[in-house]
Amino acid sequence: MEDKHSQLKITYLFAGDRAWLLEAVRKGEMHGAGFWGMCHLAPYGITAESLDPEKVYPAWLAKKLRKIFSSYSIHLTVFWKFFSYDIVFTSTGFGTQLFFTLLKQIGIPTPKWVMHDFNITGFLGDEKTLKQKIFAYLVAHADGIVTLSEREKEILEERFPHLASNGKIVFIPFGTDPKFFVPHDNEAGEKLQILAVGTDPDRDYKTLFRACEGLNIPVTVTTLSSRIDILKPLPEFVTLKRFSARELVEEYNRSAMVVIPLDTSRGLNDAMGSSTVSEALMMGKAIIATRTFTMESYIIHGETGLLADEGSAEDLREKILMLWNDAPLRKRLGENAREFAVKNSDIHIFSKRLAEFFKETILK
């Protein structure tokens, strides 16, 4: 038994083909945090790899299949491949998960499914629509769930007590590579600017811009232009710029502070911002983030950063001025942030915890 479990084979399902990104990680051009530990599980006796149509079909056919199937069901096109794995780990592929869950219900041996959370509570909603009910069925029959916040774990345990009683839900802080995100002294000194990072659609840049009006503080935003088209023309103090992974490390390093403005008004899971806050913590930056369940799992207000009320430009403005006018406070928060990240958000610590959970899942 021990020998078998020390040789687990796990497949990761992603929304799109990430072969190019994996190659960039291997070359050292990118960090591997977005692979959720996939690149760091080998030392723990686990073989981990992604499963995509591109690995099975010619490129032209895989491209056509992706146009026909949604990201939730694209992996059905390679369904027979799943039977060679012990565990499937995914935050997508719910159509494929439903197929294998039904197979399991009729007694066909299938790999175990572990869900990792970016939007589980959001998809669950109040479980009134057909989609929500089907998704709740998937969650109820999952073999494991990894959440991004302590509160998310508690919510799911309350809604699915049978999973809680079996220890099938665990909170593991998002992991970041401490060798990639390395703070260092700048010859030119600190760049007096605010840095805002994030491409997901629920970044609240509108509130950030309102908070900074009249402060004469430069704000650099790195996101997709489409995310803030509605806010154009941008204020004169805002610079929109895209960075390579290496360039972003330098921009983190030079910035006086990092602000993570979030908007949960759409009723979706508030796990957004987890990768950005982990990066900023690892870079030892003074951080201001919107108070959400996820941010409260990474930022201890006044110790590892500051938390601002959601949608309140006035409160965010107050926190920005607090940091802007107090360099020693920025330094203290930054040092505490780095210490917290090294202890809690190191990708290797994340991978070790994840490997332990995978091995426990196989035994349940």
C-alpha positions in Angstrom: 0.0 0.0 0.0 2.7 2.5 1.0 4.7 1.8 -2.2 1.6 2.3 -4.3 0.7 5.6 -2.6 4.2 6.9 -2.9 3.9 6.6 -6.7 0.7 8.6 -7.2 0.0 9.7 -10.7 -2.0 12.9 -11.0 -3.4 14.9 -13.9 -4.2 18.6 -13.8 -6.9 20.0 -15.9 -6.6 23.6 -17.1 -9.0 25.8 -19.0 -6.6 26.1 -22.0 -3.4 24.6 -23.3 -0.5 25.7 -21.1 2.4 24.0 -22.9 3.9 27.3 -23.9 3.8 28.5 -20.3 5.3 25.3 -18.9 8.2 25.7 -21.4 8.7 29.3 -20.1 8.8 28.0 -16.6 11.4 25.4 -17.5 13.5 28.1 -19.1 13.2 30.3 -16.0 11.4 33.0 -17.8 8.2 32.4 -15.7 7.4 31.2 -12.3 5.2 28.1 -11.9 2.7 29.3 -9.3 -0.1 29.2 -11.9 0.4 25.4 -12.2 -0.7 24.9 -8.6 2.3 22.8 -7.5 2.3 20.6 -10.6 6.0 21.4 -11.2 7.0 20.7 -7.6 5.4 17.4 -6.6 8.1 15.0 -7.8 10.2 15.2 -4.6 7.1 13.8 -2.8 6.8 10.7 -4.9 4.1 12.1 -7.2 4.1 12.2 -10.9 2.0 15.2 -12.0 1.2 16.4 -15.5 -1.5 18.2 -17.4 -4.0 16.4 -19.7 -5.0 18.4 -22.8 -6.4 17.5 -26.3 -3.1 19.0 -27.7 -1.2 16.0 -26.2 -3.5 13.5 -28.0 -4.5 15.1 -31.3 -2.8 17.0 -34.1 -2.7 20.8 -33.4 -5.3 21.5 -36.1 -7.8 19.0 -34.6 -7.2 20.1 -31.0 -7.9 23.7 -32.1 -11.2 22.7 -33.7 -12.3 20.7 -30.7 -11.7 23.7 -28.4 -14.1 25.7 -30.6 -16.7 23.0 -30.3 -16.4 22.1 -26.6 -16.4 24.6 -23.7 -13.6 24.7 -21.1 -15.9 22.7 -18.8 -16.2 19.8 -21.2 -13.1 19.9 -23.5 -11.4 17.1 -21.6 -14.3 14.7 -22.5 -12.5 14.4 -25.9 -9.7 12.4 -24.1 -11.9 10.7 -21.5 -10.2 7.3 -21.8 -6.9 8.8 -20.7 -8.2 9.6 -17.2 -8.3 5.9 -16.2 -4.5 5.8 -16.0 -4.4 8.4 -13.2 -5.1 8.1 -9.5 -6.3 11.7 -9.0 -7.7 14.5 -11.2 -7.0 18.0 -9.8 -8.9 20.9 -11.3 -10.8 24.2 -11.0 -12.4 23.6 -14.4 -13.6 20.6 -16.4 -16.9 20.4 -14.5 -18.6 18.8 -17.5 -16.0 16.1 -17.5 -16.2 15.8 -13.7 -20.0 15.2 -14.0 -19.4 12.4 -16.5 -16.9 10.6 -14.2 -19.0 11.2 -11.1 -21.9 9.5 -12.8 -19.7 6.6 -13.8 -18.6 6.2 -10.2 -22.2 6.2 -9.1 -22.9 3.1 -11.2 -19.9 1.3 -9.9 -17.3 1.9 -12.6 -13.8 2.5 -11.0 -12.7 6.1 -11.7 -9.8 8.4 -10.5 -10.6 10.5 -7.5 -11.5 14.1 -8.2 -10.0 17.0 -6.1 -11.4 20.4 -6.8 -9.4 23.5 -6.1 -11.3 26.7 -5.4 -11.4 29.8 -7.4 -15.2 30.0 -7.7 -16.9 27.1 -5.9 -19.2 29.1 -3.7 -19.9 31.5 -6.6 -21.1 28.6 -8.8 -23.1 27.1 -5.9 -25.0 30.3 -5.4 -28.2 29.6 -3.5 -28.6 26.2 -5.3 -31.9 27.2 -7.0 -31.1 27.0 -10.7 -30.5 23.7 -12.5 -26.8 24.5 -13.1 -26.3 25.3 -9.4 -28.0 22.1 -8.4 -25.8 20.1 -10.8 -22.7 21.8 -9.5 -23.8 21.2 -5.9 -24.0 17.5 -6.8 -20.4 17.6 -8.1 -19.2 19.2 -4.9 -21.1 16.8 -2.7 -19.4 13.9 -4.5 -15.9 15.4 -4.8 -13.1 13.3 -3.2 -11.4 16.4 -2.0 -11.5 20.2 -2.1 -8.6 22.7 -1.7 -9.7 26.2 -0.8 -7.8 29.5 -1.0 -9.2 31.0 2.3 -10.0 29.7 5.7 -13.5 31.2 5.6 -14.2 29.5 2.3 -13.3 26.2 3.9 -15.7 26.9 6.8 -18.5 27.8 4.4 -18.1 24.6 2.4 -17.9 22.6 5.6 -21.2 24.1 6.8 -22.9 23.3 3.4 -21.4 19.8 3.0 -20.9 18.4 6.5 -20.3 14.9 5.2 -17.1 16.2 3.4 -16.1 18.0 6.6 -16.5 14.9 8.8 -14.2 13.0 6.4 -11.5 15.7 6.3 -12.1 16.2 2.6 -11.8 20.0 2.6 -8.6 21.8 3.4 -7.3 25.3 3.2 -3.8 25.6 1.7 -2.5 29.2 1.1 -1.7 30.0 -2.5 2.0 29.2 -3.3 4.5 31.5 -4.8 8.1 30.9 -5.9 10.5 32.6 -3.4 13.4 32.2 -5.8 11.5 34.1 -8.6 9.9 36.8 -6.4 13.0 38.1 -4.7 13.1 41.6 -3.2 16.4 43.5 -3.5 17.8 47.0 -3.0 17.4 49.4 -5.8 20.3 51.7 -6.7 17.8 54.3 -7.8 15.8 53.9 -4.5 12.1 53.4 -4.0 9.9 54.5 -6.9 7.1 56.6 -5.3 4.1 55.0 -7.0 1.2 52.7 -6.4 1.3 49.4 -8.3 -2.0 47.6 -9.0 -1.8 44.1 -10.6 -4.6 41.9 -11.8 -6.3 40.8 -15.0 -9.5 39.2 -13.7 -12.8 41.1 -14.3 -13.5 41.8 -10.7 -10.7 44.2 -10.0 -12.2 47.5 -8.7 -10.0 50.0 -10.5 -12.8 52.5 -10.5 -12.6 52.8 -6.7 -8.8 52.9 -6.8 -8.9 55.8 -9.2 -11.5 57.7 -7.2 -9.4 57.2 -4.1 -6.3 58.7 -5.7 -7.9 61.8 -7.3 -6.0 64.9 -6.3 -3.3 63.1 -4.4 -0.6 63.6 -7.0 0.5 59.9 -6.6 1.4 58.0 -9.8 -0.5 54.8 -10.2 0.7 52.0 -12.5 -1.8 49.4 -13.5 -0.9 46.1 -15.2 -4.0 44.5 -16.6 -5.8 43.8 -19.9 -6.8 47.0 -21.6 -10.3 45.6 -22.0 -10.7 45.3 -18.2 -10.7 49.1 -17.8 -12.1 50.3 -21.2 -15.2 51.4 -19.4 -13.0 53.8 -17.3 -11.3 55.5 -20.3 -10.1 58.1 -20.7 -7.9 57.2 -17.7 -6.9 59.8 -15.2 -3.6 61.6 -15.9 -2.0 60.0 -12.9 -2.7 56.4 -14.2 -0.3 54.5 -16.5 -1.5 51.3 -18.0 1.3 48.9 -18.9 1.8 45.2 -19.4 5.0 43.6 -18.0 6.8 40.3 -18.6 7.1 38.1 -15.5 10.6 39.3 -14.9 9.7 42.9 -15.5 6.8 42.6 -13.0 9.2 41.5 -10.3 11.2 44.6 -10.9 8.1 46.8 -10.8 7.0 45.2 -7.6 10.5 45.8 -6.2 10.5 49.5 -7.1 7.0 50.5 -6.1 6.2 52.1 -2.8 3.1 50.0 -2.2 0.8 47.5 -3.9 -2.9 48.1 -3.9 -5.4 45.2 -4.6 -8.9 46.7 -5.1 -11.5 44.0 -5.4 -15.3 43.9 -6.2 -17.4 41.0 -5.0 -20.7 42.6 -5.9 -21.4 40.1 -8.6 -21.8 37.5 -5.9 -19.0 35.3 -7.1 -16.3 33.7 -4.9 -13.9 36.3 -3.5 -10.8 34.1 -4.1 -9.7 36.6 -6.7 -6.5 38.4 -5.9 -4.9 35.4 -4.2 -2.0 35.1 -6.7 -1.3 38.9 -6.6 -1.3 39.1 -2.8 1.0 36.1 -2.6 3.4 37.7 -5.0 3.3 41.1 -3.2 3.8 39.4 0.2 6.8 37.5 -1.2 8.3 40.7 -2.6 8.1 42.2 0.9 5.8 45.1 -0.2 3.5 47.2 1.8 0.0 46.1 0.7 -3.5 47.5 0.8 -6.2 45.1 -0.2 -10.0 45.1 -0.2 -11.3 43.3 2.9 -12.5 39.9 1.5 -12.5 36.4 3.0 -9.4 35.5 0.9 -7.5 38.7 1.7 -8.2 38.2 5.4 -6.4 34.8 5.1 -3.2 36.4 3.9 -3.2 39.9 5.4 -3.4 40.6 9.1 -4.5 44.2 9.3 -1.7 46.4 10.6 0.8 43.6 10.6 1.3 42.1 7.1 -0.7 44.8 5.3 -3.8 47.0 5.5 -7.4 46.1 4.6 -9.8 48.6 3.2 -13.6 48.5 3.1 -15.0 47.2 -0.3 -16.2 50.0 -2.6 -15.2 52.8 -0.3 -12.9 55.3 -2.0 -12.7 57.3 1.2 -11.4 54.4 3.3 -9.0 53.3 0.6 -7.8 56.9 0.2 -7.2 57.1 4.0 -5.1 53.9 3.9 -3.1 55.1 0.9 -2.2 58.3 2.6 -1.3 56.5 5.8 1.3 54.5 4.0 2.4 57.2 1.6 3.3 59.5 4.5 4.9 56.9 6.7 8.0 55.2 5.2 8.8 53.3 8.4 5.3 51.8 8.4 5.8 50.7 4.8 9.1 49.1 5.7 7.7 47.3 8.7 4.6 46.0 6.9 6.9 44.9 4.0 9.3 43.0 6.3 6.4 41.3 8.0 4.8 40.5 4.6 7.9 38.7 3.4 8.3 36.8 6.6 4.6 35.7 6.4 5.0 34.6 2.8 8.2 32.6 3.4 6.4 30.7 6.2 3.1 30.3 4.5 3.1 30.9 0.8 6.3 29.3 -0.4 5.4 27.2 -3.4 7.4 24.3 -2.0 5.5 24.4 1.3 2.3 24.6 -0.7 3.3 21.6 -2.8 4.3 19.5 0.3 0.9 20.2 1.9 -0.9 19.4 -1.3 1.1 16.2 -1.7 0.1 15.1 1.8 -3.6 15.9 1.0 -3.4 13.9 -2.2 -2.0 10.9 -0.3 -4.7 11.2 2.4 -7.3 11.4 -0.3 -6.3 8.1 -1.9 -6.7 6.4 1.5 -10.2 7.7 2.1 
